[in-house]
Amino acid sequence: MSSGGFDRRQYLAQFEPKLLTVLRQGYRWSDLRADAVAGLTVAIVALPLAMALAIASGTTPEKGLHTAIIAGFLISALGGSRVQIGGPTAAFIPVVFVVIEKFGYGGLILCTLLAGLMLIGAGLLRLGTLMKYMPQPVITGFTAGIAVSIFSSQVKDALGLQMESVPAEFIPRWTAYVQHLGTAQPVAIALTVLGLALIFGLRRWRPNWPGFLIALLACTFAVLGFGLAAETIGSRFGELPSALPSFDFPQIPFERTFELLPSAFTIAFLAGVESLLSAVVADGMTGGRHRSNGELVAQGVANVGSALFGGLPATGAIARTATNIRAGGRSPVAGMLHAGFLLVFMLLLAPLMRYVPLPALAAILLVVAWNMSEYQHFRHTLSAPWGDRVVLLLTFGLTVFFDLTVAIQAGLVVATLVFMYRMAESVEISSGVRAADDDLLPERLADEHQRERLPPGVEAFQINGPLFFGAANRLDSLLDQFLDPPKVFILRMRLVPIIDASGVHALENLARRCARNGIVLVVSGLQQQPNRVLADMDFGKMHAQVRFVSNYERALRLAASLVETATHPPPAAGAE
């Protein structure tokens, strides 16, 4: 039942997992068979990717597997999309790497917990629908910037450089690379080239084959078969644990919570945007419709769950979701089975994963970085209006050279300023009186004849567009345009769809100036929203001398009457 305009049933319905919807509609054996094949296919793709993403983030490969298993299961089981596949993604690499370097792995756990809670709160507050309003240049800019960061993070393993650690900042990192370039290992370079050749070759000639896994296996067999001296997972991290994920709660620096909030917000922002973008792509491929707020809540729960088991941040993965759809996945069961297959792989193959060469994982992430860069989209956006180009390049540059959190904040602020400027420029205030308020007129009047209808001593201006804070100051100069102040000033507002507090304030200033100069202000054609806002803010009570009429025709008649009265006032009572 609804109470006070709030429908509890409708509110709760948007958080119902798609899994329950599917089961309620009927789930057959054929659906399970299709989901099992799709889940196995995605697990084969996700296995090397999860390990590579974890290593690139500055932690051990099993952390990536644990994240894909736990978060991947929860995202599918609780999410608002039928075919979404979740897990660790490349977008998190720069921020996770920096958090681990500054605050340790315990800091990352706290950061992921906070991000999960933020996502849950965003979903409960129904902010999921607002994500679609994210400016595209901001998304393109920080995505391309992340791609450059991922690429630069893999140079050490791709070339086999002999260096103890890799700086987190872009310029010091490349400075260190140049200083150690002489230590590059031919074997590592050869394995990287082999991995890249296999991935791109299979993508062209056998696109349905699991290129990442085949490249990983080929490089591993090359190392074992020819006894190549290459750094492997085992030589750097030791043998992977072949056990179920367990609660792994390292020492968490709760006293540094406020320092971690910006990074937590960045993780939550990336998780929310990427998961909803992935869900939109999935809808386009399947013809379905996801529940955005329910998806955010599921992402939040999944990140909390991943943190409790010592995992990494997680979100919906566009490439793995698309793979799931192409492989025939029909329901969230496919994503849940993908997590189950990954668990089986980890339990059975963990002892063998120690032989995987790190250059092969670097090759996989170089391909991921190339895919993320979307260079064609980036180049296309460079042909957009100047404001979009500024937002794109600013977000991209800050992401690469400074910090992802700063990049997102600055990109959104500049995009908002550009939007405000464009909206202000789109508001037209003209004296040409170009369009008539034709509520009661039999036909629209021609532009060139409208000023001819103004009685002497009357001026009229029309506002075309929203009267908000970005354009309100343009009202201040209206009266300054007249050499001889008019007796009546008509302000036509039929083409003003919305007004905000700044717009009301500008109207109040105009009304006061008119009153001081003995000018009668007539406002015509108010739409519903401006009329309601002016009433709520008591505009009519504070400026009782302002006249309101429904259309321009009535404004003209009222103005003529007012001018006539001012010119020929009625005789005083008793006068002869």
Secondary structure as a PSIPRED ss2 file (coil, helix, strand):
# PSIPRED VFORMAT (PSIPRED V4.0)

   1 M C   1.000  0.000  0.000
   2 S E   0.000  0.000  1.000
   3 S E   0.000  0.000  1.000
   4 G C   1.000  0.000  0.000
   5 G C   1.000  0.000  0.000
   6 F E   0.000  0.000  1.000
   7 D E   0.000  0.000  1.000
   8 R H   0.000  1.000  0.000
   9 R H   0.000  1.000  0.000
  10 Q H   0.000  1.000  0.000
  11 Y H   0.000  1.000  0.000
  12 L H   0.000  1.000  0.000
  13 A H   0.000  1.000  0.000
  14 Q C   1.000  0.000  0.000
  15 F C   1.000  0.000  0.000
  16 E C   1.000  0.000  0.000
  17 P C   1.000  0.000  0.000
  18 K H   0.000  1.000  0.000
  19 L H   0.000  1.000  0.000
  20 L H   0.000  1.000  0.000
  21 T H   0.000  1.000  0.000
  22 V H   0.000  1.000  0.000
  23 L H   0.000  1.000  0.000
  24 R H   0.000  1.000  0.000
  25 Q H   0.000  1.000  0.000
  26 G C   1.000  0.000  0.000
  27 Y C   1.000  0.000  0.000
  28 R C   1.000  0.000  0.000
  29 W H   0.000  1.000  0.000
  30 S H   0.000  1.000  0.000
  31 D H   0.000  1.000  0.000
  32 L H   0.000  1.000  0.000
  33 R H   0.000  1.000  0.000
  34 A H   0.000  1.000  0.000
  35 D H   0.000  1.000  0.000
  36 A H   0.000  1.000  0.000
  37 V H   0.000  1.000  0.000
  38 A H   0.000  1.000  0.000
  39 G H   0.000  1.000  0.000
  40 L H   0.000  1.000  0.000
  41 T H   0.000  1.000  0.000
  42 V H   0.000  1.000  0.000
  43 A H   0.000  1.000  0.000
  44 I H   0.000  1.000  0.000
  45 V H   0.000  1.000  0.000
  46 A H   0.000  1.000  0.000
  47 L H   0.000  1.000  0.000
  48 P H   0.000  1.000  0.000
  49 L H   0.000  1.000  0.000
  50 A H   0.000  1.000  0.000
  51 M H   0.000  1.000  0.000
  52 A H   0.000  1.000  0.000
  53 L H   0.000  1.000  0.000
  54 A H   0.000  1.000  0.000
  55 I H   0.000  1.000  0.000
  56 A H   0.000  1.000  0.000
  57 S C   1.000  0.000  0.000
  58 G C   1.000  0.000  0.000
  59 T C   1.000  0.000  0.000
  60 T C   1.000  0.000  0.000
  61 P H   0.000  1.000  0.000
  62 E H   0.000  1.000  0.000
  63 K H   0.000  1.000  0.000
  64 G H   0.000  1.000  0.000
  65 L H   0.000  1.000  0.000
  66 H H   0.000  1.000  0.000
  67 T H   0.000  1.000  0.000
  68 A H   0.000  1.000  0.000
  69 I H   0.000  1.000  0.000
  70 I H   0.000  1.000  0.000
  71 A H   0.000  1.000  0.000
  72 G H   0.000  1.000  0.000
  73 F H   0.000  1.000  0.000
  74 L H   0.000  1.000  0.000
  75 I H   0.000  1.000  0.000
  76 S H   0.000  1.000  0.000
  77 A H   0.000  1.000  0.000
  78 L H   0.000  1.000  0.000
  79 G C   1.000  0.000  0.000
  80 G C   1.000  0.000  0.000
  81 S C   1.000  0.000  0.000
  82 R C   1.000  0.000  0.000
  83 V C   1.000  0.000  0.000
  84 Q C   1.000  0.000  0.000
  85 I C   1.000  0.000  0.000
  86 G E   0.000  0.000  1.000
  87 G E   0.000  0.000  1.000
  88 P C   1.000  0.000  0.000
  89 T C   1.000  0.000  0.000
  90 A H   0.000  1.000  0.000
  91 A H   0.000  1.000  0.000
  92 F H   0.000  1.000  0.000
  93 I H   0.000  1.000  0.000
  94 P H   0.000  1.000  0.000
  95 V H   0.000  1.000  0.000
  96 V H   0.000  1.000  0.000
  97 F H   0.000  1.000  0.000
  98 V H   0.000  1.000  0.000
  99 V H   0.000  1.000  0.000
 100 I H   0.000  1.000  0.000
 101 E H   0.000  1.000  0.000
 102 K H   0.000  1.000  0.000
 103 F H   0.000  1.000  0.000
 104 G H   0.000  1.000  0.000
 105 Y H   0.000  1.000  0.000
 106 G H   0.000  1.000  0.000
 107 G H   0.000  1.000  0.000
 108 L H   0.000  1.000  0.000
 109 I H   0.000  1.000  0.000
 110 L H   0.000  1.000  0.000
 111 C H   0.000  1.000  0.000
 112 T H   0.000  1.000  0.000
 113 L H   0.000  1.000  0.000
 114 L H   0.000  1.000  0.000
 115 A H   0.000  1.000  0.000
 116 G H   0.000  1.000  0.000
 117 L H   0.000  1.000  0.000
 118 M H   0.000  1.000  0.000
 119 L H   0.000  1.000  0.000
 120 I H   0.000  1.000  0.000
 121 G H   0.000  1.000  0.000
 122 A H   0.000  1.000  0.000
 123 G H   0.000  1.000  0.000
 124 L H   0.000  1.000  0.000
 125 L C   1.000  0.000  0.000
 126 R C   1.000  0.000  0.000
 127 L C   1.000  0.000  0.000
 128 G H   0.000  1.000  0.000
 129 T H   0.000  1.000  0.000
 130 L H   0.000  1.000  0.000
 131 M H   0.000  1.000  0.000
 132 K H   0.000  1.000  0.000
 133 Y H   0.000  1.000  0.000
 134 M C   1.000  0.000  0.000
 135 P C   1.000  0.000  0.000
 136 Q H   0.000  1.000  0.000
 137 P H   0.000  1.000  0.000
 138 V H   0.000  1.000  0.000
 139 I H   0.000  1.000  0.000
 140 T H   0.000  1.000  0.000
 141 G H   0.000  1.000  0.000
 142 F H   0.000  1.000  0.000
 143 T H   0.000  1.000  0.000
 144 A H   0.000  1.000  0.000
 145 G H   0.000  1.000  0.000
 146 I H   0.000  1.000  0.000
 147 A H   0.000  1.000  0.000
 148 V H   0.000  1.000  0.000
 149 S H   0.000  1.000  0.000
 150 I H   0.000  1.000  0.000
 151 F H   0.000  1.000  0.000
 152 S H   0.000  1.000  0.000
 153 S H   0.000  1.000  0.000
 154 Q C   1.000  0.000  0.000
 155 V H   0.000  1.000  0.000
 156 K H   0.000  1.000  0.000
 157 D H   0.000  1.000  0.000
 158 A H   0.000  1.000  0.000
 159 L H   0.000  1.000  0.000
 160 G C   1.000  0.000  0.000
 161 L C   1.000  0.000  0.000
 162 Q C   1.000  0.000  0.000
 163 M C   1.000  0.000  0.000
 164 E C   1.000  0.000  0.000
 165 S C   1.000  0.000  0.000
 166 V C   1.000  0.000  0.000
 167 P C   1.000  0.000  0.000
 168 A C   1.000  0.000  0.000
 169 E C   1.000  0.000  0.000
 170 F H   0.000  1.000  0.000
 171 I H   0.000  1.000  0.000
 172 P H   0.000  1.000  0.000
 173 R H   0.000  1.000  0.000
 174 W H   0.000  1.000  0.000
 175 T H   0.000  1.000  0.000
 176 A H   0.000  1.000  0.000
 177 Y H   0.000  1.000  0.000
 178 V H   0.000  1.000  0.000
 179 Q H   0.000  1.000  0.000
 180 H C   1.000  0.000  0.000
 181 L H   0.000  1.000  0.000
 182 G H   0.000  1.000  0.000
 183 T H   0.000  1.000  0.000
 184 A C   1.000  0.000  0.000
 185 Q C   1.000  0.000  0.000
 186 P H   0.000  1.000  0.000
 187 V H   0.000  1.000  0.000
 188 A H   0.000  1.000  0.000
 189 I H   0.000  1.000  0.000
 190 A H   0.000  1.000  0.000
 191 L H   0.000  1.000  0.000
 192 T H   0.000  1.000  0.000
 193 V H   0.000  1.000  0.000
 194 L H   0.000  1.000  0.000
 195 G H   0.000  1.000  0.000
 196 L H   0.000  1.000  0.000
 197 A H   0.000  1.000  0.000
 198 L H   0.000  1.000  0.000
 199 I H   0.000  1.000  0.000
 200 F H   0.000  1.000  0.000
 201 G H   0.000  1.000  0.000
 202 L H   0.000  1.000  0.000
 203 R H   0.000  1.000  0.000
 204 R H   0.000  1.000  0.000
 205 W H   0.000  1.000  0.000
 206 R C   1.000  0.000  0.000
 207 P C   1.000  0.000  0.000
 208 N C   1.000  0.000  0.000
 209 W C   1.000  0.000  0.000
 210 P C   1.000  0.000  0.000
 211 G H   0.000  1.000  0.000
 212 F H   0.000  1.000  0.000
 213 L H   0.000  1.000  0.000
 214 I H   0.000  1.000  0.000
 215 A H   0.000  1.000  0.000
 216 L H   0.000  1.000  0.000
 217 L H   0.000  1.000  0.000
 218 A H   0.000  1.000  0.000
 219 C H   0.000  1.000  0.000
 220 T H   0.000  1.000  0.000
 221 F H   0.000  1.000  0.000
 222 A H   0.000  1.000  0.000
 223 V H   0.000  1.000  0.000
 224 L H   0.000  1.000  0.000
 225 G H   0.000  1.000  0.000
 226 F H   0.000  1.000  0.000
 227 G C   1.000  0.000  0.000
 228 L C   1.000  0.000  0.000
 229 A C   1.000  0.000  0.000
 230 A C   1.000  0.000  0.000
 231 E C   1.000  0.000  0.000
 232 T E   0.000  0.000  1.000
 233 I H   0.000  1.000  0.000
 234 G H   0.000  1.000  0.000
 235 S H   0.000  1.000  0.000
 236 R H   0.000  1.000  0.000
 237 F H   0.000  1.000  0.000
 238 G C   1.000  0.000  0.000
 239 E C   1.000  0.000  0.000
 240 L C   1.000  0.000  0.000
 241 P C   1.000  0.000  0.000
 242 S C   1.000  0.000  0.000
 243 A C   1.000  0.000  0.000
 244 L C   1.000  0.000  0.000
 245 P C   1.000  0.000  0.000
 246 S C   1.000  0.000  0.000
 247 F C   1.000  0.000  0.000
 248 D C   1.000  0.000  0.000
 249 F C   1.000  0.000  0.000
 250 P C   1.000  0.000  0.000
 251 Q C   1.000  0.000  0.000
 252 I C   1.000  0.000  0.000
 253 P C   1.000  0.000  0.000
 254 F H   0.000  1.000  0.000
 255 E H   0.000  1.000  0.000
 256 R H   0.000  1.000  0.000
 257 T H   0.000  1.000  0.000
 258 F H   0.000  1.000  0.000
 259 E H   0.000  1.000  0.000
 260 L H   0.000  1.000  0.000
 261 L H   0.000  1.000  0.000
 262 P H   0.000  1.000  0.000
 263 S H   0.000  1.000  0.000
 264 A H   0.000  1.000  0.000
 265 F H   0.000  1.000  0.000
 266 T H   0.000  1.000  0.000
 267 I H   0.000  1.000  0.000
 268 A H   0.000  1.000  0.000
 269 F H   0.000  1.000  0.000
 270 L H   0.000  1.000  0.000
 271 A H   0.000  1.000  0.000
 272 G H   0.000  1.000  0.000
 273 V H   0.000  1.000  0.000
 274 E H   0.000  1.000  0.000
 275 S H   0.000  1.000  0.000
 276 L H   0.000  1.000  0.000
 277 L H   0.000  1.000  0.000
 278 S H   0.000  1.000  0.000
 279 A H   0.000  1.000  0.000
 280 V H   0.000  1.000  0.000
 281 V H   0.000  1.000  0.000
 282 A H   0.000  1.000  0.000
 283 D H   0.000  1.000  0.000
 284 G H   0.000  1.000  0.000
 285 M H   0.000  1.000  0.000
 286 T H   0.000  1.000  0.000
 287 G C   1.000  0.000  0.000
 288 G C   1.000  0.000  0.000
 289 R C   1.000  0.000  0.000
 290 H C   1.000  0.000  0.000
 291 R C   1.000  0.000  0.000
 292 S H   0.000  1.000  0.000
 293 N H   0.000  1.000  0.000
 294 G H   0.000  1.000  0.000
 295 E H   0.000  1.000  0.000
 296 L H   0.000  1.000  0.000
 297 V H   0.000  1.000  0.000
 298 A H   0.000  1.000  0.000
 299 Q H   0.000  1.000  0.000
 300 G H   0.000  1.000  0.000
 301 V H   0.000  1.000  0.000
 302 A H   0.000  1.000  0.000
 303 N H   0.000  1.000  0.000
 304 V H   0.000  1.000  0.000
 305 G H   0.000  1.000  0.000
 306 S H   0.000  1.000  0.000
 307 A H   0.000  1.000  0.000
 308 L H   0.000  1.000  0.000
 309 F C   1.000  0.000  0.000
 310 G C   1.000  0.000  0.000
 311 G C   1.000  0.000  0.000
 312 L C   1.000  0.000  0.000
 313 P C   1.000  0.000  0.000
 314 A C   1.000  0.000  0.000
 315 T E   0.000  0.000  1.000
 316 G E   0.000  0.000  1.000
 317 A C   1.000  0.000  0.000
 318 I H   0.000  1.000  0.000
 319 A H   0.000  1.000  0.000
 320 R H   0.000  1.000  0.000
 321 T H   0.000  1.000  0.000
 322 A H   0.000  1.000  0.000
 323 T H   0.000  1.000  0.000
 324 N H   0.000  1.000  0.000
 325 I H   0.000  1.000  0.000
 326 R H   0.000  1.000  0.000
 327 A C   1.000  0.000  0.000
 328 G C   1.000  0.000  0.000
 329 G C   1.000  0.000  0.000
 330 R C   1.000  0.000  0.000
 331 S C   1.000  0.000  0.000
 332 P H   0.000  1.000  0.000
 333 V H   0.000  1.000  0.000
 334 A H   0.000  1.000  0.000
 335 G H   0.000  1.000  0.000
 336 M H   0.000  1.000  0.000
 337 L H   0.000  1.000  0.000
 338 H H   0.000  1.000  0.000
 339 A H   0.000  1.000  0.000
 340 G H   0.000  1.000  0.000
 341 F H   0.000  1.000  0.000
 342 L H   0.000  1.000  0.000
 343 L H   0.000  1.000  0.000
 344 V H   0.000  1.000  0.000
 345 F H   0.000  1.000  0.000
 346 M H   0.000  1.000  0.000
 347 L H   0.000  1.000  0.000
 348 L H   0.000  1.000  0.000
 349 L H   0.000  1.000  0.000
 350 A H   0.000  1.000  0.000
 351 P H   0.000  1.000  0.000
 352 L H   0.000  1.000  0.000
 353 M H   0.000  1.000  0.000
 354 R C   1.000  0.000  0.000
 355 Y C   1.000  0.000  0.000
 356 V C   1.000  0.000  0.000
 357 P E   0.000  0.000  1.000
 358 L H   0.000  1.000  0.000
 359 P H   0.000  1.000  0.000
 360 A H   0.000  1.000  0.000
 361 L H   0.000  1.000  0.000
 362 A H   0.000  1.000  0.000
 363 A H   0.000  1.000  0.000
 364 I H   0.000  1.000  0.000
 365 L H   0.000  1.000  0.000
 366 L H   0.000  1.000  0.000
 367 V H   0.000  1.000  0.000
 368 V H   0.000  1.000  0.000
 369 A H   0.000  1.000  0.000
 370 W H   0.000  1.000  0.000
 371 N H   0.000  1.000  0.000
 372 M H   0.000  1.000  0.000
 373 S H   0.000  1.000  0.000
 374 E C   1.000  0.000  0.000
 375 Y H   0.000  1.000  0.000
 376 Q H   0.000  1.000  0.000
 377 H H   0.000  1.000  0.000
 378 F H   0.000  1.000  0.000
 379 R H   0.000  1.000  0.000
 380 H H   0.000  1.000  0.000
 381 T H   0.000  1.000  0.000
 382 L C   1.000  0.000  0.000
 383 S C   1.000  0.000  0.000
 384 A C   1.000  0.000  0.000
 385 P C   1.000  0.000  0.000
 386 W H   0.000  1.000  0.000
 387 G H   0.000  1.000  0.000
 388 D H   0.000  1.000  0.000
 389 R H   0.000  1.000  0.000
 390 V H   0.000  1.000  0.000
 391 V H   0.000  1.000  0.000
 392 L H   0.000  1.000  0.000
 393 L H   0.000  1.000  0.000
 394 L H   0.000  1.000  0.000
 395 T H   0.000  1.000  0.000
 396 F H   0.000  1.000  0.000
 397 G H   0.000  1.000  0.000
 398 L H   0.000  1.000  0.000
 399 T H   0.000  1.000  0.000
 400 V H   0.000  1.000  0.000
 401 F H   0.000  1.000  0.000
 402 F C   1.000  0.000  0.000
 403 D C   1.000  0.000  0.000
 404 L H   0.000  1.000  0.000
 405 T H   0.000  1.000  0.000
 406 V H   0.000  1.000  0.000
 407 A H   0.000  1.000  0.000
 408 I H   0.000  1.000  0.000
 409 Q H   0.000  1.000  0.000
 410 A H   0.000  1.000  0.000
 411 G H   0.000  1.000  0.000
 412 L H   0.000  1.000  0.000
 413 V H   0.000  1.000  0.000
 414 V H   0.000  1.000  0.000
 415 A H   0.000  1.000  0.000
 416 T H   0.000  1.000  0.000
 417 L H   0.000  1.000  0.000
 418 V H   0.000  1.000  0.000
 419 F H   0.000  1.000  0.000
 420 M H   0.000  1.000  0.000
 421 Y H   0.000  1.000  0.000
 422 R H   0.000  1.000  0.000
 423 M H   0.000  1.000  0.000
 424 A H   0.000  1.000  0.000
 425 E H   0.000  1.000  0.000
 426 S H   0.000  1.000  0.000
 427 V C   1.000  0.000  0.000
 428 E E   0.000  0.000  1.000
 429 I E   0.000  0.000  1.000
 430 S E   0.000  0.000  1.000
 431 S C   1.000  0.000  0.000
 432 G C   1.000  0.000  0.000
 433 V C   1.000  0.000  0.000
 434 R C   1.000  0.000  0.000
 435 A C   1.000  0.000  0.000
 436 A C   1.000  0.000  0.000
 437 D C   1.000  0.000  0.000
 438 D C   1.000  0.000  0.000
 439 D C   1.000  0.000  0.000
 440 L C   1.000  0.000  0.000
 441 L C   1.000  0.000  0.000
 442 P C   1.000  0.000  0.000
 443 E C   1.000  0.000  0.000
 444 R C   1.000  0.000  0.000
 445 L C   1.000  0.000  0.000
 446 A C   1.000  0.000  0.000
 447 D H   0.000  1.000  0.000
 448 E H   0.000  1.000  0.000
 449 H H   0.000  1.000  0.000
 450 Q H   0.000  1.000  0.000
 451 R H   0.000  1.000  0.000
 452 E H   0.000  1.000  0.000
 453 R H   0.000  1.000  0.000
 454 L C   1.000  0.000  0.000
 455 P C   1.000  0.000  0.000
 456 P C   1.000  0.000  0.000
 457 G C   1.000  0.000  0.000
 458 V E   0.000  0.000  1.000
 459 E E   0.000  0.000  1.000
 460 A E   0.000  0.000  1.000
 461 F E   0.000  0.000  1.000
 462 Q E   0.000  0.000  1.000
 463 I E   0.000  0.000  1.000
 464 N E   0.000  0.000  1.000
 465 G C   1.000  0.000  0.000
 466 P C   1.000  0.000  0.000
 467 L E   0.000  0.000  1.000
 468 F C   1.000  0.000  0.000
 469 F C   1.000  0.000  0.000
 470 G C   1.000  0.000  0.000
 471 A C   1.000  0.000  0.000
 472 A H   0.000  1.000  0.000
 473 N H   0.000  1.000  0.000
 474 R H   0.000  1.000  0.000
 475 L H   0.000  1.000  0.000
 476 D C   1.000  0.000  0.000
 477 S C   1.000  0.000  0.000
 478 L C   1.000  0.000  0.000
 479 L H   0.000  1.000  0.000
 480 D H   0.000  1.000  0.000
 481 Q H   0.000  1.000  0.000
 482 F C   1.000  0.000  0.000
 483 L C   1.000  0.000  0.000
 484 D C   1.000  0.000  0.000
 485 P C   1.000  0.000  0.000
 486 P C   1.000  0.000  0.000
 487 K C   1.000  0.000  0.000
 488 V E   0.000  0.000  1.000
 489 F E   0.000  0.000  1.000
 490 I E   0.000  0.000  1.000
 491 L E   0.000  0.000  1.000
 492 R E   0.000  0.000  1.000
 493 M E   0.000  0.000  1.000
 494 R E   0.000  0.000  1.000
 495 L E   0.000  0.000  1.000
 496 V C   1.000  0.000  0.000
 497 P C   1.000  0.000  0.000
 498 I C   1.000  0.000  0.000
 499 I E   0.000  0.000  1.000
 500 D C   1.000  0.000  0.000
 501 A H   0.000  1.000  0.000
 502 S H   0.000  1.000  0.000
 503 G H   0.000  1.000  0.000
 504 V H   0.000  1.000  0.000
 505 H H   0.000  1.000  0.000
 506 A H   0.000  1.000  0.000
 507 L H   0.000  1.000  0.000
 508 E H   0.000  1.000  0.000
 509 N H   0.000  1.000  0.000
 510 L H   0.000  1.000  0.000
 511 A H   0.000  1.000  0.000
 512 R H   0.000  1.000  0.000
 513 R H   0.000  1.000  0.000
 514 C H   0.000  1.000  0.000
 515 A H   0.000  1.000  0.000
 516 R H   0.000  1.000  0.000
 517 N C   1.000  0.000  0.000
 518 G C   1.000  0.000  0.000
 519 I C   1.000  0.000  0.000
 520 V E   0.000  0.000  1.000
 521 L E   0.000  0.000  1.000
 522 V E   0.000  0.000  1.000
 523 V E   0.000  0.000  1.000
 524 S E   0.000  0.000  1.000
 525 G C   1.000  0.000  0.000
 526 L C   1.000  0.000  0.000
 527 Q C   1.000  0.000  0.000
 528 Q H   0.000  1.000  0.000
 529 Q H   0.000  1.000  0.000
 530 P H   0.000  1.000  0.000
 531 N H   0.000  1.000  0.000
 532 R H   0.000  1.000  0.000
 533 V H   0.000  1.000  0.000
 534 L H   0.000  1.000  0.000
 535 A H   0.000  1.000  0.000
 536 D H   0.000  1.000  0.000
 537 M C   1.000  0.000  0.000
 538 D C   1.000  0.000  0.000
 539 F H   0.000  1.000  0.000
 540 G H   0.000  1.000  0.000
 541 K H   0.000  1.000  0.000
 542 M H   0.000  1.000  0.000
 543 H C   1.000  0.000  0.000
 544 A C   1.000  0.000  0.000
 545 Q C   1.000  0.000  0.000
 546 V C   1.000  0.000  0.000
 547 R E   0.000  0.000  1.000
 548 F E   0.000  0.000  1.000
 549 V E   0.000  0.000  1.000
 550 S C   1.000  0.000  0.000
 551 N C   1.000  0.000  0.000
 552 Y H   0.000  1.000  0.000
 553 E H   0.000  1.000  0.000
 554 R H   0.000  1.000  0.000
 555 A H   0.000  1.000  0.000
 556 L H   0.000  1.000  0.000
 557 R H   0.000  1.000  0.000
 558 L H   0.000  1.000  0.000
 559 A H   0.000  1.000  0.000
 560 A H   0.000  1.000  0.000
 561 S H   0.000  1.000  0.000
 562 L H   0.000  1.000  0.000
 563 V H   0.000  1.000  0.000
 564 E H   0.000  1.000  0.000
 565 T H   0.000  1.000  0.000
 566 A H   0.000  1.000  0.000
 567 T H   0.000  1.000  0.000
 568 H C   1.000  0.000  0.000
 569 P C   1.000  0.000  0.000
 570 P C   1.000  0.000  0.000
 571 P C   1.000  0.000  0.000
 572 A C   1.000  0.000  0.000
 573 A C   1.000  0.000  0.000
 574 G C   1.000  0.000  0.000
 575 A C   1.000  0.000  0.000
 576 E C   1.000  0.000  0.000
